[in-house]
Amino acid sequence: MVRILPEGRLVYGMQLPIQSQSTIYAEPWEADATPGDLAAIARTADRSGFFYIASCDHVAIPRRLAGPMSTIWYDPVATLSFLAGVTTRVRLMSHVAVVGLRHPLVTAKQYATLDHLSGGRLILGVGAGHVQEEFDAVGADFARRGPVLDETIDALKAALGPEEFPEHHGELFDFGGLGQLPRPAQEHVPVWVGGSSPAAVRRAAVKADGWLPQGDPRDKIPEQIAKLRELRERAGIEEPIDIGAIAEPLHIGEPTWNVGRRTLHGKPDALAESLREYRAMGVGQIQVRFRSRSRDELIEQMEAFGTDVAPLLND
């Protein structure tokens, strides 16, 4: 297992807009956005000190969910590969790849190539998934998606390792004597598990390099971290784990429009003081999201965060 976050410091990343447009978080302007807009936002993250940019994963959305979820979900490998070519340092994360939809060798081929082409910038975020029709359509086992994910993680660790001919012999997947080049540029591709259910926390504790909580309010994070560490210690795992959190929506400055009741807004020092509470909990990276009415406003918010808020996160 490997830790990639700097010890004792709080870094920040973001899930990209445009590439997924659930009504829970998408801004109206994203509906008409272009690949050029997505590239401009990624380049802003690259020069503004963001640790990662992230892309989601859904193969197909059933009609019953198309209203709230929309059907706009870019493929994460294609999206992150495109953005690897217009950035130089920011890490590229799947948040999260529903790896149970694909054989581990297929997933490994895609993400190993991405890591190779990007110079070793991949963070492989994985999760169990929640849309049954998606699993049914590709012949995947929705009912057993938890156990499938558990073994898939093990298989991916082998398939994304340094060996040209990786081997894994398990209950669900069995392979060996099959070569895959190119290998990832990283000696160890970090695998972060997403989710906040008891099963997801257990999975992160015993199998992952990092944990990506989903939907936990701020006051629940310490309890979840304590449980994660207890499970990890009980499993005899001594290596540290990278712990994340999704921060409340942000708007730097005093907004002149309705940014929502939950949005943190105000001067940079006040925002930084609030966000430093995550570091005190044991969080090493926060995923931030900015309220915005246009691409240009989002870019302005990202730049202001990198310039005015980020330097205060570790005071």
C-alpha positions, -999 to +999 in steps of 0.1 A: +000+000+000+012+035-007+004+070+005+006+099-019-008+128+001+018+150+019+021+141+056+002+165+079-010+188+052-043+195+036-045+194-002-075+200-025-089+185-056-122+187-075-147+166-094-149+182-128-181+199-141-196+191-175-185+154-175-214+144-152-245+164-149-267+151-121-293+176-110-279+173-075-249+194-083-247+205-120-250+242-128-273+253-156-245+266-178-229+231-180-257+218-204-242+239-232-206+235-223-180+222-248-148+201-247-129+233-249-146+245-217-137+213-199-100+216-211-099+252-199-111+242-164-086+214-162-058+237-172-070+261-145-068+233-119-033+224-132-019+259-126-039+267-094-024+239-073-052+214-074-040+179-064-064+161-087-092+165-111-118+137-112-143+121-136-173+099-128-184+066-143-217+054-156-222+033-187-260+039-192-288+055-172-322+039-172-353+060-179-365+059-143-334+078-132-328+099-163-346+129-148-326+134-116-293+119-128-295+130-165-278+108-191-247+130-194-219+109-180-186+111-199-164+080-200-137+085-173-108+069-192-115+089-224-121+121-204-090+118-183-068+108-212-080+139-231-072+161-201-039+145-196-028+160-229-036+195-218-022+194-183+012+187-168+011+181-131-024+176-117-034+140-109-062+123-128-088+104-107-118+082-114-143+092-088-154+065-089-149+038-115-176+011-112-151-016-119-176-044-114-190-036-148-158-048-165-134-076-163-103-066-143-080-071-173-101-047-194-100-021-166-063-026-161-055-022-198-074+011-199-060+026-168-025+013-172-024+030-206-038+063-190-011+062-163+016+055-189+005+083-212+001+108-184+035+102-168+022+085-137-007+107-126-035+082-121-055+078-089-079+048-094-110+055-074-133+026-073-168+019-060-196-007-060-222+011-081-259+015-075-278+013-108-291-022-113-301-018-150-266-008-158-252-041-144-280-061-161-273-046-195-236-056-195-242-090-178-226-080-145-238-093-111-256-065-093-267-086-063-231-096-056-214-063-065-198-060-031-179-093-032-172-087-069-156-054-060-136-069-032-119-094-055-117-070-084-095-047-062-072-076-056-071-085-092-064-049-102-035-046-078-019-075-096-029-064-131-016-028-125+016-039-109+051-040-125+048-075-140+043-077-178+025-110-172+003-104-141-013-133-122-044-135-101-061-167-091-094-161-072-129-173-069-143-150-096-113-141-118-084-163-128-057-152-151-020-157-158+004-160-187-012-130-204+010-100-211-001-064-210+021-036-221+025-007-215+028-010-178+017+020-156+044+047-151+038+044-114+053+015-096+022+014-075-011+029-088-030+042-057-064+027-053-089+047-033-123+033-024-154+055-026-184+052-004-196+058+032-216+026+039-203+002+065-192-021+036-174+007+018-156+018+050-145-017+057-133-021+021-113+010+022-098+001+056-086-034+045-079-031+008-072+005-002-046+032-002-072+059+003-108+065+013-133+088-006-164+093+015-196+100-002-222+123+013-210+123+049-218+157+066-189+173+084-199+163+119-200+126+109-165+125+094-145+120+127-167+090+137-162+074+102-124+080+104-122+064+138-141+033+125-118+032+094-087+032+116-101+007+140-108-017+111-074-012+096-057-018+129-078-049+135-067-062+101-030-057+111-024-031+084+003-007+097+006+015+066-011+049+068-041+056+045-050+087+026-083+101+039-105+125+020-137+145+025-161+163+002-164+199+015-195+220+014-200+241-018-179+272-019-181+308-031-152+331-025-163+365-016-198+378-008-222+366-035-246+388-053-269+359-062-284+330-043-256+304-039-277+281-016-281+277+021-253+252+025-226+271+005-197+284+025-189+320+013-170+350+025-134+362+028-105+338+021-093+337+057-127+328+070-131+301+044-096+287+051-104+287+089-135+266+082-118+242+059-088+237+083-113+219+106-111+190+081-073+187+086-078+187+124-101+156+119-074+137+101-084+145+066-056+148+041-075+160+010-107+179+005-128+178-027-141+213-034-169+225-056-176+261-065-210+276-072-209+294-106-231+308-133-206+304-162-173+288-171-156+321-166-170+325-131-160+290-122-124+297-135-123+329-115-134+310-083-108+283-089-080+308-094-091+328-063-091+296-042-056+287-054-043+322-048-061+334-017-075+304+002-051+275-004-020+292+011-039+295+043-051+259+046-020+247+064-013+278+086 
